[in-house]
Amino acid sequence: MDSLLDVIRNRYSCRGYLDKPVEEEKIAYLKECMRMAPSAVNRQPWKFRIVRSQEGREKLQSCYSRSWFNEAPLYVLASVLHEQEWVRTDSKPHGNIDVAIAVEHLCLAATEQGLGSCWVCNFDAQRCHELFQMPDAEEPVVIIPIGYASSTEVPPKMRKVSQEVFFEE
Ligand SMILES: Cc1cc2nc3c(=O)[nH]c(=O)nc-3n(C[C@H](O)[C@H](O)[C@H](O)COP(=O)(O)O)c2cc1C
């Protein structure tokens, strides 16, 4: 079994997918990894739509038009439920943080299962909200396309060096 660091290093933004469905067992595994994520005050202020139907896929594809995005056999549309999120006394809401944690669980689990994934936030969120008939207090946060990558190459990681990001106090 790969170490967690291996999985983290092997996760990358996959922008090319094979026309091959994701197995049910793998989808169940990914869902459990999301469900187990921590959240502020354990509020779990999230909703995850597993989008596989042709109709659902077309709705999402109309919110983010990239040819590689259309190739994915399934998507997870993650949204925050603002009425359920924890808000700190200085008014900072934490729902987006909670959703991000669960979604990165998803991406790492996908990598571990041999699947590609990509964070997509640059989509038309207003259109998505309308098409999926979300209530006012629900906000779509991110779409994750998931599927078997069309390339086996993991691109090199471009990251700041340690001295730029870690500080001893
Ligand atoms: C919050 C967030 C939003 C992102 N939105 C998009 C997006 O809309 N489209 C896209 O192609 N990539 C998107 N990305 C992917 C980043 O560009 C990518 O993670 C970054 O360049 C590092 O590359 P890597 O994921 O391959 O390590 C997003 C990533 C994050 C974390």
The ligand as a Gaussian input file, in Angstrom:
#p B3LYP/6-31G(d) Opt

LIG

0 1
 C       -9.831000      25.641000      -5.010000
 C       -9.301000      25.189000      -6.360000
 C       -9.953000      25.581000      -7.507000
 C       -9.512000      25.117000      -8.773000
 N      -10.238000      25.420000      -9.889000
 C       -9.828000      24.926000     -11.088000
 C      -10.614000      25.144000     -12.255000
 O      -11.668000      25.763000     -12.231000
 N      -10.157000      24.614000     -13.437000
 C       -9.005000      23.869000     -13.503000
 O       -8.666000      23.399000     -14.603000
 N       -8.239000      23.659000     -12.403000
 C       -8.630000      24.151000     -11.204000
 N       -7.891000      23.902000     -10.073000
 C       -6.658000      23.104000     -10.184000
 C       -5.384000      23.925000      -9.896000
 O       -5.076000      24.697000     -11.019000
 C       -4.266000      22.942000      -9.535000
 O       -4.602000      22.253000      -8.353000
 C       -2.913000      23.621000      -9.299000
 O       -2.460000      24.239000     -10.484000
 C       -1.842000      22.628000      -8.832000
 O       -1.703000      21.569000      -9.773000
 P       -1.967000      20.045000      -9.365000
 O       -3.390000      19.932000      -8.869000
 O       -1.794000      19.275000     -10.651000
 O       -1.005000      19.648000      -8.307000
 C       -8.333000      24.326000      -8.843000
 C       -7.696000      23.958000      -7.660000
 C       -8.179000      24.360000      -6.435000
 C       -7.496000      23.857000      -5.184000

